Every structure is written in C-alpha cells, then in structure tokens.
Amino acid sequence: MNKRPAVLLLLLALVSFLYAPPASAIEVSSTTLPNGLQLVVIPNNAAPVVSHMVWYKVGAIDEQKPHTGLAHFLEHLMFRGTQTLKPGEFSSIVAQLGGNDNAFTSYDFTAYHQTIASAHLERVMQLEADRMRGLIIDTDDAARELKVVMEEYNTRIANVPASHLNAKMIEAAYGTHPYGRQVIGYVEDLARLDKDSAREFYNNYYHPGNAIVVISGDVTPKAAKALATRYYGAVPAREVARPLPALPPLPEARTILHRDEKVQQPQWRRLYPAPSALYAPQEDCDALSVLAQILGSGEASRLQRLLVDEMGIATQTGAYYNDLTLGPSSFQISVTPAQGKKMDAIGSVIDQEIERVKVSGVDDRELQAAKVQLKAQVYFAQDGVEPLGNIVGELYSMGLNKSYLESWEERIEAISSEEIQRVANTYLLEQHAITGQLLAEEK
Amino acid sequence: MSRFFLIATCLLCLLSTPFSFAATIKPIDTPFDKVWLIEDTNIPLITIAVALEGAGAATDPEAYQGRANMAAGLLDRGAGPLSATEFQEALAERAMQFSAYVDKDSLYITVRTLAEYKEKAFELLGYALSAPHFSNEQIAQAKTKQKAALARREESPSYRANVAMNRALYGSHPYGYSILGTQETIDNISKNWLDKYKESFFAAPALNITLVGDISADEAEVLIKQYITLPKRTTAPQDVVQVALPESGSTQMLDMPFEQSAIMFGLPGINVHEDGFYALMLANYALGGGGFESRMMKVIRDTHGLAYSASSYQLLQRQSAPLMGTIGTRYQDAGKSVELLKEIIAGMYQNGISAEELQLAKQYLIGAFPVSLSNQETLASYVRFMQTADLPIDFIDKRTGYIEAVTLEEANEVTRKILDPPKLHIVVVGRQPATEGKE
C-alpha cells in the first residue's frame, strides 16, 4: 500500500469520527446559479451512492384542455434522444454505469432521477443538463411513445375499477381545475398528443430557472456546486411564466356510485376538500396530518379498531392527507367493506367518528402514538439516499424550504387535541364532502 | 465503526476498479440456524429480517390453501402475554413496523424500529415466534380479510395469469397452490390447523435472522438469548415432495373482461447452486431483465409500442427456479405480442446472445448491486435471502467473480438449454378477440 491511500484512510477515519450526525440534524444546503437553477444538496457519506434528481416546476396543473396529458407524455419523450444521444441511450448509459433511472409526473412537478455510485455523479449531471434544452422529438418516435402511454393508461386506469371511481370523485371535488382530472390526461386528449404540442410545452417550461436539482448522498455541497456550475450553469437562462389556475370553489356534497363488472371487492371512499400548506396556516395542516395518522394509519388506528376489530364491518381502513400541493388538497378516508356489509353502514360510522372528533377531539393515547409515528418518519427517511431526495425535492418545488423539515418534530409535538378539534370543524365539512362507492355490477 | 471499513474499502476500490461492496457481516452464535449482523451506526434505526425455512405455503394441505399466509398475518394479532390490541398498541406507540408474509418455501418477518426500542422489538418478535395465540376471534377476522384481499387480487389480470401459470408448471404439486388460497379453502382453516402448522414448522434449526443497524454484536447476542426461543425439532421436518416439471409447454387463453391483457410466460430454469445459474442470470438480463436494455422492451415496447411493461425474471424457489416473464398489452394486440415474444425466445435459442449484450449485462448486474444495497431494508432482505438460499456469509464479495467469469460460450449453452420453444408455457388473460360479439 503506497502513501496516498494511507493518508486517505486516515482522513476518512477522522471525518467518520467527526461526522457522527446527531439524530435529527439533516444537513440541507441550497444555492442558486446565475441562470436561476436551484441546487439543493443533502450530504450523507454513509455509502458511496447518490440520488440525483431534477425537478421541473411543471405538471398536470399547467395543462389545459384539449391538451391534457402533455406533461406526462413529455416525460416519456425526454428519454427518446437529444442532439447527442440516440433514443433510449440515456437509460442505457446509466445502466452501464450500474445506476437506476426513472421519472415521474405529478400534478405539480415532473422529476427525473438516478441512483448511482457517487463516482458517476458528474456523468448523470452532464446527461440531465444535456436534455434540459437538447431534446429532439422525432415524429415516428412520438407516435410510438404515444402508444406506450395508451398502454400505461390501460394498466393504471382502464384495467382498474377504482381508478374510474377516483376520476369521478376528483371531478366532483375540483370541477374544471386541473386537479379534477387524472395526471395521465383524458383519453380523448391523449389521441391528439403529438410532437409539436410536446415541443411547445418543453420550450415553455424546461429551463434552468424552472428547475431544481436535488442531490442526496455522498457528495459535499462545494463539490456539487462546482459540477452544477460546469454542466447546468452552461444552460442559458430564460424567464418562465407559470401562472397557476385559481383555486376552485368548494363543491356541493355528493355521493357517487361506480359499478363495474370487474369489481370483486367493493370500496368506500370519502374526500373532504382541505387546504394546502401554501394557502393555510401550517398549524392547521399539521393538525390535519396528525388527525389522518390517528384515524387511518395502520392496525392500531382509530378506524381500524372500530370498523374492523370491534364492528367487523370492514377489512381495511385508511386515511390520507398531504399538505404539499400547489392546488387544493384533500383529506381522504378509504374503507374496504367486509363481505355482505352495507355501504350505508360504513358511511354512518365514518360520519359519526368525524362528528366525535369535532365535538370532543382525540384521546391522549392515540395522539401520543401518532406523534411518535410522524416524528419517526424523519429517521426512517434517512435510510438510503432516495427518501430525503424525494421529500426535499417536493418541498422545494412547492417553493418551501428546509425549515419545513427542521421544524417538523417541534411542530408535530405542539399539536393538541383542541387543535385537531378545531381543524376538523373548520375543514371536514359535511356540506362539501364527496363520497364514493365502488360496486360490482347489479345482478 | 464498521462503516469506516466499508467506506475505506470502497474508496480503495474506486481508485482502481469500479466500486465494490465489502459488507462486514458478523455471525452471532445462537442455537438457531444462522444469525448475522451488519452494524450501522449512521442512523438510529434497526432492521430485523427473519426467515423460518420450510414454513412456506407449500406446506398447506390442498384443502387448506392459504393457511401459511393466514398464520403469518396472525403473528402480531395476539402473542405471548399480549392480546391483539396490546400487541398492536405496543408497536404503534413506538412507531415500530412489524410485517410478516410467506412465499412457497418460508415464512418471513421484518421488524423495523428506532434504535431506542431495540429491546422491545426483540421481545415482541420473541412472542410472535414462540407463542402466537391464533385465537378464534382473530381467525374469524383474518378469514374475512384474506377473502377480501383475494377478491381484490382477482381483479388484476396479472394475478390471474400467475395462478394459471403455477398450475401449468406444477400441476397438483403444492408449488401449484395459491398462496392466498381460494374463497373455499380459506373458510376451511381452523385453529387446529394453524396450531398444527406452528408446531410442525416453528423450530430452532429453521430460524434465520439478519440484523442491520444500530446494534452491536454483544447487544444482539444478549437480546436474542433473552427473548428468542423456539423448540428444538422433535421430529424431522416433512420435506415438501420433489416437484417434477412437465416435459412440454402449454398455452392457456383465459377470457376475462380486462382492457389490457396480462401475458405471462414460463420455462424450467436453473437454480442458485446449479451449473449455469449466473449464465442464465446474464441471459435473462438480455431477454427481459434489463429494462430498456432488454430484447423484450426493445422489440415489444420501443419498436412496436405495444406495451408499457415487458420483463422477465428468475423466480428462485427452493425446488424450482423457473424463468418467467410478463407483458401488459391491450387485448387486441395480445396475439401479436405473443408472436413477438416467441420470436425473441426462438431467436435467442438459435443464436444465443451477443458479446455486447453479455458485457452490458455484466456491467449492470455487477455495478448496480452495491447501489441497491445501500439502505437497511433491501440489505437486510438480501442477506436474509443469502441465508435461506444457503449462500455463504462472504457471498457478496464472491458474486462479482462468479458473474464476471461467465463466458459467451457458457451463456449461449444455457440459452440453448433453457429457451427451448417446445417447453414454453404461455398464459394470456384478458378479452379474447375470438369470443367478441358472441356474448
């Protein structure tokens, strides 16, 4: 062994000894390049691996009929070649380097990501910077990729009865707001997607000032900035206008039935429009998060114990709320009824439980358990490089920042039963509730 | 401080060759089969991955299919001195995650916990392994849940295709049974049958544990000794009868009202300890395991736009390791997709794979492996797999060598042996164009 590795080993020993991070201190450093690109780095040298993500601030929320499905279609096309790469070559190169790559489109953002040995970070940054403005869209390729998107539609929507119910429920809840349709788009609009509309969308939104690069793992903020400057910094700046649609009015309460011959197992669902952290006080959102955890997370949750264990009218229950949305959010409850049990019975029990929270809040025991669970999420999220990359990416693309993460434990701890009671009364309103039932065909 | 050694070794490797993973797996001395530890003090979490070998769904008697699956779901529904509610509350109050499931060969439990609750985690795990209640009340509830879960799965054409493929490959052998059971067999399962299952298969020599996280070898030894007890086996375990695959292939077309058809293929494969295993692993990457690099994706998705997903994999079971694959395509194109698939398989059978394909497969399978293990959950699962597959404790180091050593000649011997068209089993589940308009 020559001198250099020995020195490296020694340095490493020192660094490892010093860098024994206190449990909750997640380091997040953010900087903006001259061309407007935001770079966020979460260093973690537990393993020589990085998650590299590019979040474009564009999604289904930016689409208008009859061009729904564009954001997702463009996501597909981003893999089909640039001025320097052949179609499919992007993923091929990443695979050869032992990395995994993928992308996802949501209402609010479109993200492209790779998880790879940190030695190859530079290469993937080069590749992403290349396709930020270098995408080439070939007519035949676009047509072929459209067929693939149609199959994805079939996999996720056409084949899945619950997706049809979901489509009806969100339309009832959000009307003509983009959240009122599914991210993949309306099937009649999909048929119209083509290379020109994709190219226009790409030119409107895919610019450095509209992108956030998130790197989580074995890299220092300084090294990441140097690489980002070299590759992303070279992409010319351009102003991006991203006017968001107005929030929709609150809907009138409705019950929606969807019958389908494919349904073997009925489902019951409830959706209350709820605020996002962008439009309501953070305490309100945090209280709703705690309530969702109390009601619907897992085997010891309120709804599970009541509907499944005690009453035997359901086999599964859940509650869900996400405060990180650019548009309106929702508080959702789902119940899988036990065989032969009536939907209306489910509905009454849920209504009663929501009423109970409004009148008398929550028990101390379930409140404490929910707090432990929510606070623990921060620790579980530090296992591997991807979870924090995802959380941080989502935060920054909402226009929020690391203070959300840093104050998480404290904010959750501060939630009281009274707070929960208050938000239930403010937001879980019967007069705006959308109820959905997924049923088999009538015999 | 074992992370230091990990990073140091990796860095050394980076200086010369592509990054390699040298896991420091420490065996712990216990009365059980294998207990291995990877200490990681970077985050205050522990992942405990448990396997009870020989306790899988292949032990279900035919009329009681779904038994092992039900038992797995009941382990945290009352065990030791704790009722179902008490056990669940003990987990919930600590944000502890307990999950159990079975495949055909084994029962698996994974417990994830904040390090501060490590003792409680072993205590609860100990109760679940040694004294699950299987109370009548919980059994009744479990039946309802399992039947509902089955009904939900039956809404998926790929689940239906899987069931049909298992029957094609294994016939009436237990490997052909449904892990979830059927609506009828689930009803047959009684406390008596669950108790029998536990008595027969929950024994010390069958238990493997992999620990990853913020726990030292000494702590692990103490906690396991204190909380984990299983009886020594009094009688030799009844091995599942040897399975014999049929000589020739089959085709099943199942008419079901799905817009997108699920196509599945199956072929007898090569198991972990058999000659040619790594050659087949590489050939499989070229066929359909390598995502966008694979022939299945390139032809069926990229060239023809017929599918969103098209892939293949080796299903590693104790007694049988078939090569399987799936395609999802709209029902009108199912016939064409099957033709294309057969062409791809025949092409590989005739001409093998190319040197370039072999090289790409090696690069990915070697390079991506350590990256995929860089979190506790997947690392613990993988090392647990090593235990149940009887792979040695230093396998992670050896794996690269085994893969690198495969020659093009060997890869093409294996494609000639395995991708034998007359042995191909095909299942297509979805609307069958031939029956349209005949309803």
Interface residues (C-beta under 8 A of the other chain):
Chain A: P5 L8 L9 L12 A13 S16 A20 P21 A23 N45 A46 A47 P48 V49 F79 P87 G88 S91 S92 A95 Q96 L97 G98 G99 N100 T115 I116 A117 A119 A143 R144 E145 L146 K147 V148 V149 M150 E151 E152 N154 T155 A158 N159 V160 P161 E261 K262 V263 Q264 Q265 G298 E299 A300 S301 R305 V308 D309 G312 T315 Q316 T336 A338 Q339 R365 Q368 A369 V372 Q373 K375 A376 Q377 Y379 F380 Q382 D383 G384 V385 E386
Chain B: M1 R3 F4 L6 I7 A8 C10 L11 L12 L14 L15 P18 F19 D40 T41 N42 I43 P44 L45 D76 A84 T85 Q88 E89 L91 A92 E93 R94 A95 R112 L114 Q141 T144 K145 K147 A148 A149 A151 R152 E154 E155 S156 P157 P257 F258 E259 Q260 G290 G291 F292 E293 K298 R301 D302 T303 H304 G305 L306 A307 Y308 S309 G328 T329 R330 L360 Q363 Y364 I366 G367 A368 F369 P370 V371 S372 S374 N375 Q376 E377 T378
